[in-house]
Amino acid sequence: MKYRAEITTELKPGMLDPEGATIQRALVHLGYNVTSVGTAKKLLIELEADGIDDARGMLDEMCKKMLANPVIHNYSIEVQ
């Protein structure tokens, strides 16, 4: 079966986020009262798998091997 997945990776709490800090400063400069901005990356993946559990397993493996650094990132997987 064909599955579509959405994987979101974001930095763990306490990790430096220079992109988020730059965006936050720019928004404050534009007059918005923004106290914090965090960035995340969203990946859309289509894959073939025997079932939804098999698809989730492959996606989790992809995250652990390549898409996320488990030391600094949290990730979530949504399969449709």
N, C-alpha and C positions, 0 to 999 in steps of 0.2 A: 504494500500500500504506500501511497505517497502522503507525506506529512509536511506541514509547514510549521516552523518553529520561530519563536522570537526569544533571543537571548539578550539579556541586559547585564552588562558588567559595570560596576562602580567601585570606586576606591573605598577601602575599609575606613571606619572612623579613625581619625588621628593621622591619616596619611596626607602628605602635602598634595594639594590640587592647584597647581599654578594657573591652569586654564580657568578654573572656577573663581580663583582670587582675582584674576584680571577682569573677568566678566562682572564680578561684584563691584570692583572699583569703578568700572566704566558706568555701571548703572547708577551708582551713588553720584558720580560726576554729572550724570544727566538729570539728577534731582530726585531719584527714587530712593526711598528709605529701605534699602536692601541690606540685611545684616549677614547673609551667608548665601553662597551659591556653590552647589556641588555638580560636577559633571558626570555623565554616564554615557556608555556606548551601547547602542542597540544594533543587533545583527539579525537579519532575516535569512533563514536557511530552509531550503526545501530538500528533503531526503526521502529515500525509499527504505522501508523497514517492514518486517513481518507483522509488527503490532505496535501499539502505542508505547508499551513498556520497553520494547526493543529500541524504538526511536529515542525515548528518554535516556536510555543507557548509552546509546551512541553519542547523543548530544552532550551528556555529562562528561563522557570520555574526551570529546573534542575540547570542551572547556578546560579540563584538567591538563590536557596535553599542549594546547596551543592558544585558545581564545582568552584565557584569563590566567593571571599569575596568582595562585592561591595564597601567596604570602601577603599581597597588597590589595587583591580584589575580592569582592563578593559578587556572585552571579546568580541570576534566576533564569529558569527555562520555562517557557509556556509553549505547549504543543497543541496545534489545532488539527 
